[in-house]
Amino acid sequence: MAAVELKVSEIIRDFPDCPQREMALRALRKGHSDLAQEWLAALAQMIDEGRASNVHHSLVDSKRRA
């Protein structure tokens, strides 16, 4: 499989702010591009299945209900 060059700016632009994106960014910054690709693939699958959500928004909503 050919290596795909990942860029932090593209990940931030193309994926929602969520724990999976942060894990991918952390892996990429530590030089683990293969692990970053796995996190992004999992996130893309979650988005396709409608399971990805922005954690920040859910925390804000829960605070508003309290």
C-alpha positions in Angstrom: 0.0 0.0 0.0 1.4 3.4 -0.9 2.0 5.9 1.9 -0.3 8.9 1.9 1.3 12.2 3.1 -0.9 13.6 5.8 -0.8 17.3 6.7 -2.1 18.7 10.0 -3.8 21.6 8.2 -5.7 19.3 5.9 -6.8 17.1 8.8 -8.0 20.1 10.7 -9.8 21.4 7.6 -11.4 18.1 6.5 -12.5 16.5 9.8 -14.7 17.7 12.6 -13.3 18.5 16.0 -13.6 15.3 18.0 -11.4 12.8 20.0 -10.7 10.7 16.9 -9.3 13.7 15.0 -7.2 14.7 18.0 -5.8 11.2 18.3 -4.9 11.2 14.6 -3.2 14.6 15.0 -1.3 13.4 18.1 -0.1 10.3 16.3 1.0 12.3 13.2 2.9 14.8 15.4 4.8 11.9 17.0 5.7 10.5 13.5 3.2 7.7 13.4 1.5 8.4 10.1 0.2 4.9 9.8 -1.6 5.2 13.1 -3.0 8.6 12.2 -4.4 7.1 9.0 -6.1 4.4 11.0 -7.7 7.0 13.3 -8.9 9.0 10.3 -10.3 5.9 8.5 -12.3 5.1 11.7 -13.5 8.7 11.9 -14.5 8.7 8.2 -16.5 5.5 8.8 -18.2 7.0 11.8 -19.1 10.0 9.8 -20.5 7.8 7.0 -22.6 5.9 9.5 -23.8 9.1 11.2 -22.2 8.2 14.5 -19.6 11.1 14.7 -20.6 14.0 16.7 -18.8 17.0 18.1 -18.1 16.3 21.8 -17.9 20.0 22.6 -21.5 20.6 21.4 -22.8 17.6 23.4 -21.1 18.9 26.6 -22.5 22.4 26.1 -26.0 21.0 25.5 -25.8 18.9 28.7 -24.7 22.0 30.7 -27.7 24.0 29.3 -30.1 21.2 30.5 -28.7 21.2 34.0 
